[in-house]
């Protein structure tokens, strides 16, 4: 047995509530077992080094003992490279395990509330419906909302997920073992057995490589995303639908509450070409094939399992004529099942679906089909056959047999179809422009499209979109880029024909800044058969502008107003049910203008767009391009949706789920269902409660926010884009160069080969600032803005406090900033600043950042009335307090390794060690990318 003084066991705070004792117990258990593994695998010396460094870090963080910090540094500085690797892995793995313990505690608390019949909590469906009742929302209004409701989290492959799939799978195994221990009453022998299972899982984790030896390919990213369907989406979406239907039926029993598939998972992986040269037409085709294989494999397994659950004999129960006919058509003629019509019908369904799997993708079924059968034409035919079973059971006294596997399978087929998830296409507007220019030039329509004014472009494009005559000719030569773009759209058309129209429904234009950007895409769709022109045009995919920079956000309402005023485009929208989606970019707008200005311009853009769309009588659906970190639009989803301006949600919303956030939200079935529930609940509330009660705040609030935004914008731009040497400071004081080499995604980290901040993707920009513990994109500019505004408005603090109290947008903005600042550490950040080759430059810029941090903290606490960060979120505050002693050694070692690596030492272990620290810091901060 390990002595009681083992790594990672921290004494609980005296005032910690008893309800959190199980979390502390789980964390101690996992820490003790990790300590056992560490001692057994690495020896007593490494174990001692980890423990002494941890204790010193705890003393420094809890007591502010500077000598303890020096003691930690002395211990870590004395390590060999191999020993440093082991120490980094030890602290990293504990942070991973702590995350699992926290997730399990959230599940535990949810179950405790359910068992105790507690009042429904914020973010739950039950609480959302209570709020609708309080707002006197009628059944008609509610029915109208859910019938047209669309809630779609969209999985993307943006590179902030630093965990390998193997690591995630092992973490899932540990989470399941924790859950089993939590739910069962175990004997001492069973408890010991479970601990042994946990030990072996942690031992396996320790012996599994943390880092990828090669960069992920796009198809690897597709496969990683597919793993979340088996664990979470296939099981939890049907359960969530059932919960919502039951709640609605109880409140309004006289209504038909058969829900449409209002909650769908989307994907960018395999279709997002913006800046990723590895996404091609063959990759898009293979991504859809893998998705279809996953969906049909799930259905085939569930149909087989249903056969075991429905051995009902016709000698004992009647069946509907439709079910009898379905059984009669089955190739199953076994005399042993002649009186079992449900099993025979399921055998026939299985055979048809197996034939479909082969016809679509040459996919073998998990089990041999009994006989040959015609494949299904589409997933609707499969759902109809399954519904025959459900209807027959319901009509003949067996309705309760349909409530679980069969009904959930029917719903799964309706939601996932044969395609699993629609794959969005995305490309930069510049690429579309070059392709259209080449087509027009080759067809003799204009020699220099790029030289045309915006009005001239709109006129020319409108003429071409009115004509059925194609521009493309198979007899002409085009560039590789143009051929690649056309191939993508031709492949999309083939996929829609093969897997169903819902397989690809969206095409997104990055860097949209004009009406012609949308018309250019429309022309490419026309050339590839995805847009049919004529008296009754038919647009087969949604054309979606993505407004990303501050200036583009400001122009978004003007651009969409002009677009919707074009008769030809309005004709296109008629075939899309008079709905138009608009995507808003949180990441690039933040990098462009800073946290405060980005948030305000996004908010104003939504107000402007809602007004424009209401005037044109077109339904607006907003697609929020949020990342995991606050600097990329992250933060709690419930508060974010409720903080949207009046009219901006309207029952439909799409939100990107990116990087490490996907695993954090959806690797656990229970946590995944809770996150999906939050999205649906918040959408209901933001649509219907707002409709009746929400009033946009007074002009004074807007005027004040506009002035604060202007001041923050200038402060941010002055530092990032106008301060001499800032680019060098950023690249030398953060591990951005080393992140470029970390194999965490298929997409290049920069749009071009330049080292300009403007060309750097927002993801590594934010990720780098998180690693050095400054988190600058999540707060910089706020403090100076408030300071200057208050200088011009004596006594204005009361107004800011009122804005925080009464305006959800402002309150959410400050809450997210509060969370980011709580994860920052100026002392650690200052040590990163000393990596800058020019000491005077490093000191000068760091002091500016430090001054702004202190101002931001001062004014944030004054506005919120708090004494310290996270005062209103004690659970997160304790979590961060407990993490710092494990983050500090990782940051210390990262700095030491960076210094040696950049000095020219060639040992490969240096770079590997740096990458290990990046992994550990990201795990400790969680929403860091």
N, C-alpha and C positions, 0 to 999 in steps of 0.2 A: 504493500500500500504506500501511496505517496504521503509524505509528511503534510501536516495541515497548512504549512506555509508554502503554497504552490502558486505558480504564475497566474496572474489575472484574477485572483480572488481579492476583491476589494470590500472593505467594510461598508455596510450600508449607512447612509445618512440617518441620523437619529430620528428625523421627522418624516422619514419615508412611510407612506401609507401601507397598511398591511396588504391591501389589494395588489401591491407590486411585489410582494414577497415571492410568489412563484417565478417572476421574472428574474429576481436576484438568485433564486435557487437554481434555475436553469443555467444562468450565466456562470455561476460558480461551478456547477457540474461540468459544463463544457470546458471551462478554463482548467479545471483539475485534470480532466481527461487529456486535454491538449498538453498539459504539463507532463503527464505520464508518458505520452508519446514522445515529447521532446527529450526527456531524460533517457528513454530507452533507445531512441534513434540517434541522438546527437551527442549524448554523454553529459556527464555532470558539469563540465566546464561551461558548455553552451547554456545548459539549464541555469546555472548560477549567474551567468552574464545577463541573460534575459530577466531573471528575477531581480537582480540588483539594479539594472537599468529601469525596470518598471517601478520599483519602490522609490527610486530617486525621482522619477517623473511624477509619481503620485504626490510626493512631498512638495515638489515645486508647485504643482497645480492646485493642491489643496491648501498649502500654507504660504506659498509665495517665497519659499526658501531658495535664494539664489545659489547658495552653496550646493543644494541638491541638483540644480541644473548643471553645474560644473561637474559634479560627481557623475551624472549620467553621461556627459560628454566624454569624460575621462575613460569610462568603461567602454563606450562605443568606439572611441578613437583607437583603443588598443586592440581592436579585433583584426584578425586576418581577413582577407577577402572571403574565403570560404566560410569563416565563422560569421562574418557580416551577413552573408546570404542566409544562413540558418536563423539568425536573429531577426532579420527582416521578415522571413517567412513566418516565424513564430508570432510576431506582432500582427502581421497581415491576417493570418488565419484566425487569430482571436477576434479581430474585427469582423471577419466574415461570420464567425460563430455567434458573435453578439448580435449581428443583424438577424440571424435565424431565431435567436431567443426572443428578440423584440417582436418579430413577426408572429411567433407562436403566442406571445402574450396578448397581442391584438386579437388573435383568434379566440383565445381563452376568455378575454373580457367580453367579446361579443357573445359567446356562448353563455357566460354568466348572466349577462343582461337578459338574454332570451329565456333562460331557465327561471330567472326571478320575475319574469313578466314586467320588466322595467318599462317606463315610458319610452316610446320610440325615440331613438337618438337622431340628432342632426345628420343628414345625409342618407338616411334610410328611406325606403319606399313608404313605409308606414307613416313616418313623420312628414314626408312630402304630402301625402294624401290628407293628413290632419291639417296641414297648412292650407291646402286647397279648400277644405271645409271651413276653416276659419275665415278665409277670404271670400266665402260664399260662391265658390266656383260651381256652376251647375253641372249636372250629368251630361247635358248636351255639349257644353263647352269642353268638358273632359274627354268625351267621346270624339269630338272633332279634332282634338289635339293628338290623341294617341293613334287615330286612324292615319294621320299624315306624319307621324313622328319619325325622325331619323336620328339615331345616336350612334356615332361610328368612331371608335378609337382606331387609329390607323397606325400599324406597325411600320417603322422605318428602320433602316440599317445604318443610321448615322453613327460614326465610330467613337462612341464613348463607353461601349460595353467591353471592359477589359477582361472579363471572365471567360474562360474556355467553356465549351459545352460540357466537357467531362467534369469540370469543377462544379458547374451548376447542377449537374445530375447528382453528384455526391452530396452537395448541400441539400438537395431535395430529399435525399435518403435520410440525412440527419434530421431534417424538419419532420419527416414522417415518424421517425422514432421518438422524437420529443412529443409529438401529438399523441402517439400510442400510450406513452407513459402518462400523459396528462388525463386521458379519458378513461383509463382502466383502473380498477382497484387491483393492485398487484400484490402478490405474496412476496416475502423477502427473496425467495429464490427467483421469482419472475423479475423483480426489481434488479437483482444482480445480473440476470440474463440480458435485460434491456441495456444496462450500463455496459456490458461486454459488447453488445451490438454497436452501441455508440462509439466505444473505444475503437473497434475495428473499422468503423466508417471514418473516424478521424484519422486513424493510422493510414488508411487508404488515401485519404485526402492529402496527408503529409507526403506520401510517396508518389503523388500525381503531379506532373509538371504544371505549374501555374501559367506559364507563358507559352504562346504559340511560336513555333520555330519559323513559320512562314505567314505572310499576310493572308487574311481570309479572301477567298474568291466569292463572287456574288452568290453562287449556288450554295456555298457553305453558309452564307447568311440566310438564304432561303430555308435551308434545313434546320438551322438554329431556331428560326421563328416558328417553324412547323411543330417543334416540340411542345410549344405552349398550347396547342390545340388538344392534344391527347390528355394532358394533365389538367387543363382548365377550361378552355372554351367549349369543347364538346359536351362536357358535363355541366358546367355552371350556367351557360346561357339558357338552356332549357329550364333549369331549376329557377332561375331568376324570372323568366317569363311566367312560370307557374305561380310564383309568389305574387307577381303583379296582378295576374288574372284573378287569383283568389281574393286579394285585397279589394279589387274593383267590384267583384261580385258581391262581397259582403256589404259594401257601402251602397251599391246601386244594383240590387238583385233583379230588377226588371229590365236590365239592359243586356244586350249580347256583347260580351267582352272577349270574344275570340280575337286575340291580338294579331296584327300583322307583324312580320319580322322587323320590328322597329329598331332593334339593336343588332348591328352587324359589325364584324371586324373587317377592317380594310388593310391593304398592304401597299407599300411602295417598293418592296424588295423585288428586284428583277425588272422594274419598270421605270425607276428613277435614274435618268441619264444625265441630269444636270451635274456637270463636272466629273462624271464617272465614265470613262471611256470603255470600261469593261462590261457595261450593260448594252447588249446588242440584241438584235432580233432573235438569234438562236437562244440567248440567255432568257429572254422573255418567254419563249416557247417552252423551255425546259422548266422554268419557274412554275408556269401554269400546270405542266405535266405533273410535277411533284406535288403541287397543291391538290390536283384532282385525285392523284393516287392516295393521298392522305384521307381525303373525304370519303372516297368509295371504299377504301379499306376499313374505315370506321363503320360505315353502314353495313358492310358485309358481315363484320364481326357481330354487330348488334342484331342483325336479322337471324344469324345462327343462334345467338343466345335466346332470342325470342322463341325460337322453335322449342327450346328446352322448357320455357316457361308456359307454353300454351299447348299442352297435350290434351286439350278438351275433346271429349268424345261426342260425336253426333248422336250417340245413343242416349246421352244424358242432357244435352243442351241443344237448343235449336240455333240455326244460323240463318243469316239473311240470304236471299237469292243471289245477291252480288258476291257474297263470300263463297257460296256453293259453286258459283260459276268460276271464280278465281281458283278454287281448289281443283275443279274439274280440268282446267287448262294446265295444271301443273304436270311436269314430266315425272313426278313421283307417283309411281303406281304400285308401291310396295303393299302387299296384303296386310302387313302389320300396321299400316296407317290409313287404311281405307275409311275408318270411322273417325279420323282426326283431321277434319277439314282445315283447321288453322295451321297445323304443321304442314299439310300438303300445299296450302296457299303460300306459306312462307318459303317452302322449297322452290316453288315456282318463281317467287319474287327474287330469291337468291340467284336462281339460274339466269333470270333476265338481267339482274344487276351485274353478275359476273360476265355476261356477254357484253354489257355496256363497258365494263372496265377494260375488256380486251379490245373492243372496237375503238375506244378513245385513245388508249395509251399502250396497248399490248401488255396490259397489266394482268397478271395471274391473280385469281382470288385466293384468299387465305386457305380455303378448303375447296376440295373438288366439288363442282356443281353436279347434281345427280343426272341432269340431262341437258341437252341443248335447248336454247330458247332465243327468242328475238330480243335484241337489246332495247332498252328504253330510249325513246326519242329524246327525252329530257328528264330533268329531275321532277318536274310536275307530275309526270306519269307515275313515277315511283311513289311520290307522296300520295297520289290518288289511290293507288293499290293499298298502301298502308292504312289509309283512312277507311277503306272498306273493312279492314279487320277491326279497327276501332269502332266503327258504326255498328257492326254486327255484334260485337261484344256489348256495347251499350244498349242495343235493342233487345238483347236476350239475357238480361239479368247479370251481366258480367262487367258492368261499366268500371268497377273499381280495378279491374285487371288492366285497364288502359292508362292508369294515371302515372305510371312510372316509365318503364323502358319504352313502350310503344309510343306514347304521346311525346316523349322527349326525342325519340327517333324521328317522328313526323316533323316536329319543330326543327330539328337539326337539318333535315333535308330541305325544308322551306328556307332556312337561313343560309345554309352553306352550299346548297345546290350540288352540281357536279364540279364546281370550280373552287370551292372552299371559301375564298375571299376575293373580292374584286381587286385587281392590281391596277393602281393608278400609274399613268404615264406622266413623266415630268421632263421638261427640257428648258434650257435657257432661251429667252426670246432672241438673243443674238444669233443662235444657231438656226432657229426658225427663219429669221430674216435672211440669212445667207442662203438657205435652201430655196426660199421663195424667189429671191433675187436671181438665182441661177436658173430656176424654171422659167421665169418671165423673160430672162435674157435669151435663153435657148429657143423659146417660142417666138422671139421677135417682138415681144410686147413692150419692152423698155430696155435700153442698153445699160442704164445705171439706176437701178431701183433705189440704192442707198442715197442717191443725191436728191431724191424727190422730197418735197415737203410732206408734212403729215396729212394735210388736206388732199394733196395729189395721191398719196398712197391709199387713203380711204376710198377715193373715187376709183382708182384703178382696181383695187382689190374687190370693191363692190361690183364692178362690172364683171370681173372674172367669176365671182361667186354667183352671179345671175345667169351665167352661161353654162350649159351642159358640156361645152367643148373642153376636153382635157388639155392641159399644158404639157404634160409629160409625154415623151415619145420613146419607145423602146429602141429607136434607130439612132438616138443621140447619146453622146457620152456625158456623164455627170460626175461630179467630184465624189470621192469616197464618203465625205460627210453627208452630202445630199442623198446618195444612194442608201446610206445607213438610216437616215431619218425616214425615208419612204419605206424602207424594209420594216422598220418598227411598226408603222401604221398598217402596212399590209398584213403583218403577223397578228396585230391586234384584231383586225377584221376576221382573220381565219380563226382565231381563238374564240371570238364571240359566236361564230357560226358553229364551232365544234362543241364548246362547253356551255353555251348559253349566253344570252345577251348581257347578263349581269356580271360576266367574268371580267370585263373591262368597261368601265362606265365613265372614267374621268381622265382628262388630259390637262395637265397643269403647266402654266407658262411662268417660269421663274423670271424675275427682274422685269415684270410688266411695268411699262411707263407710258403707254399710249394705246389708243383704240386700235391702231394698225397691228399691234402685237397680237390681239385676239383674232383679227381678220386673217392674219398670216397663218395662224394655226388652222383656222377654218378652211383656208385654201388647201393646205396640206391634207386635211381630212377629206376634202372633196376629191383630190387627186388619187386617193387611196380607197375610195368607196365607203368611207365612214360618214360622209355627208352627201346626201342626194339632193340636188337642186331641181327646181322646176316649180310648177304651180303649187304643189304642196311639199315643201322641202322636208327632209327627214334627217335630223342630226342624231347620230348613233352614240355619241359620247358627250359629256359635259365639257365645255370649254371654260377653263377656270383660270382667271388671272391671279398671280401671286404678287402682292404689293409688299416690298421688303424694306426699302430705305425710308428714311424720314420724309424726304420729298415725295416719294411715290405714295406713301400713305396719305400725305396731304392732298395729293391729286386724285386719289382713288375715287371719291364721289364724282368729281368732274368727269373723269374718264368713263365711268360706268353710266353716267347720265347721257353722255354723248353716244355711247355704244347702244344703249337702250332706245335712243331716239332714231336709230337707223332702221328703216322698215325691213330691210333684208335680214338683219340680225333678229329682229322681233319675230319674223317668220320662222327662223331656226328654233327659237325658244318655244314656239307653239308645240313642236314635236317633243319638247322636254317638259311638258306640262306647265309651261310658263314659270319655270324655276331656274334660277341662276345661282351658282355657287361662286363665292369669292374667298380666296385664301389670304390670310394676313400673316406676315413673317415677323415673328418676335425676335429671332436671333440676330439677323442682320440689321434690323432697325436699332437694336440695342448697341451693336458694335459701331453703328453709324453715328448714333446720337446720344447714347448713354441710357441708363436704366429709367430715369424719371421721364425723359422726353419720349422714349420709346413707348412706355406705358400710356402716356397722355395722348400721343398721336394715334396709337391704336384705338384708344377709346373714342377719340373724335372721329376717326375714320368710320367706326361702326355707327355712330350717330348719323353721320352724313350719308352713309350707304343706306341705312334704314329709311331715311327720309326720301332718298332718290328712288328706291325700289317701291316704296308705298305710293309715290306719285305716279310711277309707271305701271303700277298694279302687277308687279312681278314678285314672286316669292323669293326672298333672300335666304340662302343658307351660307353661314360663315364656317370656314375651315381654319382652325387656329393652329398655326405651325409653331407649337411650343416645344421646348426642350425639357430636359430634366432639371436643369439648374434655374435659379431665379434670373440669372443673367440671360437666359434664353427663353424666358416666359414661363418657367416652371413655378411650382408651388402647389398647394392643395387645390385639387380640381373643383371641389364643391364651392369653395369661396370664390374661385376664379370665375366660374359660370354665373354665380349669383351677382357678381360685381359687374357683369356686362350691362351696358346702357339699355334703357327701355326699348323694346322692339328688336333687339339684336339677336335674340335666340329663336323665338317664334317656332318652337317645337322641333327644330332641326339644328344639329351641331356635329361637326367633325373635328377631331383633335388628334394631332400626331402623338404617338408614344415612341420615344426615341431612346436608343442606347441602353444604358444600365437600368433605366426606368422600367423597361419591359419586363426584365427578370424580377425586379423589385415588386412590381405590381401583380404579375401574372404567373409566376412560377409555382405559387401555392394556390390550390383551388379555392380555399376559403378567402384568402386575401384577394384573389382575383375576382371572386364574386362580389365582394364588398366594394372593390374599385369600380366594377361595372354598375353596381347598384347606385353608387354615388353619382355617376354620370347621368343615369336615367332620372334619379330623384331631382338632381339639380336642374336638369332640363325642364322637367315638369314645373318646378317651382318658378324658375326664371321666366317661363312662358306664361303660365296662368296666374300666379300670384302677382307677378309684375303687371299683367294686363289690367288687373283690378285695382291694385294698390300703389304700384311704384310710380313715383313722380321724379323726373329728372331734377337734380338739386338746383338751388338758386343760381342766378347769374354770378353772384359774388364768389361762389365756389369755383365756377368755371374760370372766371377772370383771374382768381388767385392761382389756380392750377396752371393757367397759361403763362402767367408771369414766372412762376417757379420753374416751369419747364424751360422757358427761354433762358433763364439764368443758369440752370443746370446744364443745358445744352452747351452754352458757351464755356462753362467750366470744364466739361468733359472734352469738348473738341480742342480746347486750348492745351490740355494735357496730352491727349492721345495723338492728335494730328498736327499740332502747331508747336510743340516743345522740342527744340533741337536735342537730338540724342535719345528721344523716348523710344524709338524703334529698337535701338541698341540695348537700352535698359530692359525692355520687355524680353528680347530674345536671349539676353544673358542672365537675367535674374529669375527666369522661369525655365522649366525643362521643355520648352516648346520644341527645340530641335530634336530632343530625345523622344518626344511624343510622336514626331514624324516617323521615327523608326520603329515604333511599337506596333506590332501586327494586330491591330484592333478593328480593322475594317477594310473593305475593298476600295473605298473612295480615297483619292489623294487629299491631303490635308489643306492644300492651297489650290485655288482655281487656276493660277498660272505659276510659272517658275520664278516670278519675282518674290522679293522678300517684303513687299509693302504690306502694311496692316490691312489696307483696303482689299487686297486680294486674298488674304487669309480667311479661311472658313471660320464662321462664328464658333463652331464646335471646339476646335483646338484652342481658339482664343480664350474661351471661358474655362475650358479644362485646365489650361496652363496656369491661369490665375488662381484656380482652386488648389492646385498642387503646392503653390508657394504660400498658401493660406491668406492671401489678400482678398480674394473673391471680388476684385475691383469692378467687374461688369455689373454686379448686383447692387451697387450703392453709390458709386462715385458721382459727385456733382450735387447730391442732395444737401449736404451740409452747407456748402457755399451758397447755394440757391436760397435756403431759408435764412442764412445770416444776412445776405444782401437785401432780401425782401423785408425782413424785420427792421432793418436800418431805415428803410423808406416807409415802413408802416408800424410805428410805435404802438404797442398794445395789440399787434396782430396775432400774437400767440393764441389768444382766445378763439379767433376765427379758425386757425389751423386745428385747434383742439375740437372745435365744433365739426369741422370737416371730417376729422377722424371718427367722431362719434356717430355722425349722421349719414355719411356717404360711403357705401360699401366699396366703391372703387378705391377711394383714398385709403380706407382702412386696410383693404387687402394689399395694396401697394406697400404700405408701411409694415404690415405683418410679414410679408415676404422679405423685405429689407432687414427686418429684425432677425429673421432666421439666418440670413446670409452673414450678417455681422457677428452673430453668435459663433459662427464657425471660423471666423478669421482670427489671426493672432499676429499682432504687430511685431512682437519680439522675434518670432520665427521668420516673419517676412523680412525683417531687417537683415537677418543672416543671409537670406537669398540675395538681398540687394548687394551684399559684399562680394557676390560672384561677378559683378560687373567689372570689366577690365579697367575702366577708368574710375578709380575710387571717388573722385570729386563728382562725376556724373551720377554714380550710384547713390551717393549721399544726398545730392541736390534733389533728385527726383523722388527718392524715398521720403524725404522730409516733407515734400509737397503732398504726397499721398497720405502720410501720417497725419498731417495737419487737417486734411479733408476728412479722414476717418474720425478724428476726435470731434470735429465740428458736427459730423453726421450723427455720431453717437449722442452728443449733447442735445441736439435739436430733436432727434427721434424720441429720446426719453422724455423730453419736455412736452412734446405733443401728445404722446401716449399716456403720460402720467406714470410711467413705470420707473422702478429703481434700477433695473438692469435688463439686459437682453432676456427675452423669453419669459418675462415675469408672468405672462398670462398663459404660458404653456409649460408647466413644471415638469411634465413627463419628458418632453423633448430637452428641456434644460438639463435634467438629470442625465439623460442619455448622452448629451454632448460632454457634460462634466466627466462622466465615466470613460468617455472615449479619448479625451485629450492625453492621458498618460500613455496611451498606446499609439497615438498619432505622433507625438513629439519625438520619440526615438526614430520613427520612420522618416520624418522630415530631417532630423539631424543627419542620419545616414545618407539620405538622398543628397543633401548639400555636400557632404564629404566626398561622395562618389562622383558627383558632378564636377567638383573642383579637380579631382585627379584625372578624370576622363578628358576634361577640356584642356588640361595641362599637357596632354599628349600621351599619357600612358596607354599602351596598346592592348592590355589584357582584356579579352572578351568578357571576362567575369565582371568587369566594371560596368559595361553597358547592361549586362543581364541584371546586375544588382540594382542599377537605376530603374530599370523596367519593373523589377519586383517592388521597389518602393512606390512607384506610380500606382501599381495595382493595389497596394495596401492603403495608401492615402485615399484613393478613390473609394475603396470599400468603407473606410472609416467615415467619410463625409457623405456617402450615399448619393444624393442628388447633386453631383459635381460636374456633370457634362451636358 
